[in-house]
Amino acid sequence: MCGDYLQELNQRKDQAWEAFYADYYAALCAYANKFLHSPLDAEDIVQDTCVKVWESDRVFVTMKEFTWYIYKSIYTNTMYYLRKQNLHQRLLQNIQEEEVVMPEDDFIQTIREELVRQLHLYIEELPRESQKIIKLSLEGMSGNEIAEKLSISLHTVKSQKNRSFKYLREKLSKSYYVSLLYMILFDIYS
């Protein structure tokens, strides 16, 4: 019986693996939980380990070898999990210890810089002529100067600027940074 059972486990037959799972699952979970002290994590590790053994090509000669391999795999996966958790906790602790508080003025400047960066990205979404008009306007050129430089009418400059500014206001109004800057400035001056 034991030889047939092992042969069916080696052949990855569903019925044999279901029987194995039913017979060993609780014991494997208890074994993993000795190290983890977390029944849910223990169950996850046992399930993952069993799936990996099922998917592997490994063939076992005896039930003792099979059982030892399962327990050894669970032990290894449990230790790996604990090391990973420990590393994660140490990294979080280091981040909290090293956290530098940014002065409020620097924070506001960072938000403004991000808004300017976003503004330039949105300007790049405008049609080519509108981009030129807005960029020249941001450089401080008047409507007449822009019209003369681009060889277009003042009316075209004004209408392009109005459409472009409307588009940019709409885009920036949806920005998280505008809301954040507003909240900070409102708190500072209230």
N, C-alpha and C positions, 0 to 999 in steps of 0.2 A: 504493500500500500504506500509506504513512504517513498519508495523508488518511483512509482507511478506519479505520485503527487509532485515530487521534485522534477520529474521529466516534464510534466504539464506546466510547472512554473517556468522551467527553462524554455519551453516552447511558447510562453506568454499566452497560454489559454485563459480565457476570461474566467471560466468557472474555478480554476485552480487559484487564480489571483484573488477572486472574490472570497474564496474560502480562507486563503491566507490573511486577507485583510480583516475578515470577521474574527479570526482566531488571534491575531497579533495586534490589531489596531490599538486596543485599550492599553496593552502592556507597553507598546512603543510610545504612546502618548505619555504614559506615566514616567517612562524612562527619560524622555526629553524634558518633561516638566520638572524633574529633579534638578536640572541645571537652570531652567528658564524661570521657574516660579510664575508661569503664565500659561494656563491651559490652552488658550486660543492660539498663542504663538507655537506651543508644542504641537497642536493639531496641524497647523500650517506646515511646520517642518516635517512632520511624519508624512503628510500627504505629498509634499514636494519630493521627499526622498523616495517614497514608493513609486511615484511616477517616473523619476529618473532611473530607478532600477528597472522598472518595466520597459522603459524606452532603450535601455542599454543592450548591448549584444552579449553581455557577460553570461556565461554558462557555469552552473554550480555543480560540483561533483557529489557533495553530500548536503543533507539538510543542515548539518552543523555549520558547514561553510556558508550556506545561504543565510542562516540565522545570524551568524557572526557578522557577515557582510552588511546586513540590514542594520544591525545595532551599531556597528562601527560607522556606517554612513550617517546614521542619525546623530551619533556623537559628534562627528566631524562637522556636519551641517549646523548643529546646535552651537558648537564652539565658534564657527564662522559667524553665525548670527550674533552671538554675544560680542565678539570682537567688533563687528560692524556697528552694533548699537553703542558700544563703549566709545568707539571712535567718533560716532555722530554726537554723542553727549559731550565729549571733550571739545570737539570743534565748536559746538554751540556755546559752551562755557568760555572758550577762548574768544569767540566773537563778542560775547557780552562783556568780557573783561577788557577787551581792546577797543570797545566802541568809543569813538570820539564824538563828542557833542559838537556839532557845527554851530558856530555863532549865528544868531538870527540874521544879521546883515549878509553874511556869506550865503546863507540858505536862500534868502530873497534874491540875491544876485544870481545864484545858480538857477533858480526858477525863471528869472528874467532871460537868462542866456538860453534856456531851453525853449522859452516862448519865441525868442528871436530865431532860433534854429528851425522851429516849426513854421514860423512865418516864411522863412526862405524856402522851405520845402513846398509850402502851399503856393508861393509865388511861381515856383517851377511848374506847377500844374496849370497855370494860366496860359492862354494862347501867347505865342511868341511876341507879338506887338504889345500886348498888355504887359507882359513881363518887362519889356524895355521901358515902358512908360512908368511903371511902378518903381523899378530900380532907380531910374533917374530922379523920380520924385523923392525917394528915400535918401538920395544923395543931396537933396536940398534944392534941386532945380525947380524953377517956377513953370507954370503951364506954358507960357510963351517961349521960354527957353527950350522946353521939351519939344514943342511944336516945331520950332526952328531947327533944332538938332536932328529931328527925325523926318523933317520935311513933310509934316502933316498939319492939318488945321487944328486950331485951338479947340474947336468944338469936339473933334475926334479925341483929343487928349483928355478933355473933361469927361466925356461920356465913357471912355475906356477906364479912366481912373475911378469913376463912380461905380461902374460894374465890378471892377476888380476889387475895390475896397469893400463892397457889399459881400462879394464872395469870400474874401479873406476874413471879414468880421464873422461871417456865418461859420467858417471852418474853425477859427480860433475860439468862438463861443462854446464849442463842443470840447475844447481841450481841458483836461484835468488840471493842467498847470494854471490856466486862467482862474479857475475856481479856487485853487490853492493859494495863488497870489492874492486874490481878493480877500480870502479869509484871513490870511496873515496880515495884510495891510489894514483890514478892518479891525483886527484885534490890537494892532500896534497903536492905532490912532483913536480907539474908542475909550 
